[in-house]
Amino acid sequence: MHPLDAFRADHLAIRERIADLEAHLDRAVNVRRLTAESTGEFRGDAEFLEDFLLDHFRSEDESLLPAVERHLGRHGESMVDILWQEHEELRRAVRKFAEALDAAIPAAGGSGTVEELNRHGLFLVQVLQDHVRKEELAFFPKAREVLTEAEWTEVAERLRAVRGDSR
């Protein structure tokens, strides 16, 4: 499998889960509280984000981005730098969402609100959707353009090493 196919498969899973998260947020805001069911859904969302999404970023950071950086550079307006910055912003957004979830669960001693959870969740949804779209429409085509077959082989090997062949 070509490395971009692996990343596109990840993006498909991410899009599906982000759509689920958005639906979970809508339901919780409509009833203005967390139910046992919605708490479970949000815990599942947070687990996906903390595991799958952050692993996806690490995979890109350690395999594809360095290879493309050798061609485009990293600093200034480089597409590589922008994606690295967005990965960091999204890591913070995942952490903030998890914190808002913990704060919104009264049974866990939380005193936060569904509105705060919704604010962090919607920010995460929007930024992640934009990020995935940017990678799919701009970065992946540029990577295909600049990387050689030997470099793609290196990216694939590094990707396997980073993931431990887990996906």
TILOZA-956782 format. One record per residue (C-alpha): residue in three letters; x, y, z. Coordinates in pm, whole numbers, padded with zeros to 5 digits, always signed. Example, Ala and Ser with C-alpha at 12.3 -4.5 7.8 and 13.67 -1.06 7.14 Angstrom:
TILOZA-956782
ALA+01230-00450+00780SER+01367-00106+00714
This chain:
TILOZA-956782
MET+00000+00000+00000HIS+00126+00346-00087PRO+00183+00562+00224LEU-00070+00819+00102ASP-00333+00545+00085ALA-00264+00466+00450PHE-00299+00832+00546ARG-00617+00866+00338ALA-00764+00562+00515ASP-00684+00732+00846HIS-00853+01048+00723LEU-01167+00853+00635ALA-01181+00711+00990ILE-01115+01056+01134ARG-01392+01216+00926GLU-01640+00952+01039ARG-01555+00994+01407ILE-01556+01373+01386ALA-01906+01358+01233ASP-02007+01137+01528LEU-01854+01384+01774GLU-02044+01670+01614ALA-02371+01475+01645HIS-02292+01393+02009LEU-02231+01762+02079ASP-02559+01860+01914ARG-02757+01612+02124ALA-02592+01719+02448VAL-02649+02089+02377ASN-03013+02024+02288VAL-03083+01862+02628ARG-02838+02099+02804ARG-02678+01827+03012LEU-02472+01514+02991THR-02662+01190+03021ALA-02501+00856+03100GLU-02528+00772+02729SER-02373+01098+02611THR-02095+01070+02869GLY-02010+00727+02727GLU-02018+00861+02372PHE-01789+01151+02462ARG-01550+00920+02645GLY-01532+00708+02329ASP-01471+01021+02121ALA-01195+01138+02355GLU-01033+00794+02350PHE-01035+00789+01969LEU-00882+01136+01956GLU-00614+01060+02215ASP-00521+00727+02058PHE-00594+00710+01687LEU-00573+01079+01596LEU-00257+01152+01792ASP-00095+00835+01652HIS-00191+00954+01303PHE-00018+01288+01364ARG+00290+01112+01499SER+00297+00891+01189GLU+00288+01192+00958ASP+00537+01386+01173GLU+00790+01105+01168SER+00752+00973+00813LEU+00593+01200+00553LEU+00661+01552+00679PRO+01042+01512+00711ALA+01064+01369+00358VAL+00870+01659+00207GLU+01058+01909+00425ARG+01380+01816+00244HIS+01221+01957-00073LEU+01008+02245+00054GLY+01186+02353+00370ARG+01015+02401+00701HIS+01021+02763+00805GLY+00816+03064+00708GLU+00522+02992+00482SER+00626+02634+00409MET+00335+02392+00385VAL+00533+02156+00609ASP+00567+02417+00882ILE+00197+02500+00863LEU+00102+02133+00903TRP+00341+02083+01196GLN+00191+02388+01366GLU-00160+02260+01305HIS-00068+01920+01449GLU+00047+02097+01765GLU-00267+02311+01777LEU-00482+02000+01736ARG-00293+01816+02010ARG-00375+02107+02243ALA-00737+02104+02125VAL-00766+01731+02202ARG-00628+01794+02551LYS-00867+02088+02606PHE-01162+01879+02490ALA-01070+01598+02731GLU-01033+01849+03015ALA-01370+02007+02932LEU-01529+01662+02928ASP-01388+01578+03272ALA-01506+01915+03400ALA-01858+01863+03262ILE-01920+01526+03432PRO-02085+01590+03769ALA-02038+01230+03885ALA-01664+01278+03845GLY-01674+01595+04051GLY-01686+01822+03749SER-01857+02156+03765GLY-01807+02261+03403THR-02084+02306+03153VAL-02204+02136+02840GLU-02156+02473+02669GLU-01785+02470+02750LEU-01755+02112+02626ASN-01941+02214+02310ARG-01712+02513+02257HIS-01398+02299+02275GLY-01556+02019+02074LEU-01674+02243+01792PHE-01335+02414+01773LEU-01170+02072+01744VAL-01418+01958+01478GLN-01371+02270+01266VAL-00992+02285+01284LEU-00957+01912+01221GLN-01191+01918+00921ASP-00995+02210+00773HIS-00665+02036+00843VAL-00764+01708+00678ARG-00901+01894+00377LYS-00573+02090+00344GLU-00369+01771+00354GLU-00590+01593+00101LEU-00624+01880-00147ALA-00286+02053-00123PHE-00021+01866+00073PHE-00066+01511-00058PRO-00061+01623-00423LYS+00252+01831-00352ALA+00415+01532-00181ARG+00339+01316-00485GLU+00496+01583-00704VAL+00822+01629-00513LEU+00909+01289-00367THR+01095+01028-00570GLU+01012+00656-00568ALA+01312+00596-00341GLU+01182+00860-00100TRP+00834+00702-00103THR+00996+00370-00015GLU+01173+00541+00274VAL+00845+00702+00388ALA+00670+00363+00376GLU+00948+00197+00578ARG+00945+00474+00835LEU+00565+00461+00855ARG+00577+00085+00924ALA+00840+00142+01192VAL+00644+00422+01359ARG+00317+00229+01356GLY+00469-00106+01432ASP+00256-00243+01148SER-00048-00187+01373ARG-00265-00049+01091
